[in-house]
């Protein structure tokens, strides 16, 4: 199944674990020093935007430690603004990660 922007958006809107896993993907796209500083230091279209770096890093690390996000944390990422759902602005990175994962499955 190919993941399109619409499919990922629907998944993020309806599946709490998908939101948490998306945060981990974004966190893993951050550089080491960005993770340490909980900041976005480079304009490389990878990881969190500066406005979400601190909270995104914190929540991703929490999920990696505990396997859980609260309902309020998930709701934060589902807030809709002028660019759509907050977590949805990262769809291009999520599609890229899904494509890499699918390619590895085909090879391995």
C-alpha positions, 0 to 999 in steps of 0.5 A, a space after each residue: 500500500 502506497 502512502 499518499 498525503 491524504 492517507 497519512 493525514 487520515 491516519 494521523 487524524 484517526 490513530 493516536 499511535 500514528 501521531 506518536 510514531 510520526 513524532 519519532 520519525 521527525 525526532 530521528 530526522 533531527 541532527 544530534 545537536 538539534 536533539 540535544 538542544 531541543 531546537 532546529 538549528 538548520 534549514 534542511 527541511 528535516 525534523 521539527 520546525 523551530 516552533 515545534 522543536 522543543 515540544 516535539 523533541 520532548 514528546 518523542 523522547 517521552 514516547 520512546 521511553 514510555 510508549 505513551 502520549 497523553 490524549 492532550 499531547 495527541 490533541 496538540 498535534 491534531 490542532 488545525 491552523 492555516 496550514 492544516 493539521 499541525 502534525 500534517 505539515 510534516 507529511 512529506 517527511 513521513 512519506 519519505 520515511 515510509 518509502 525508505 522503510 518499504 524499500 528496505 523490506 523489498 531488499 531484505 
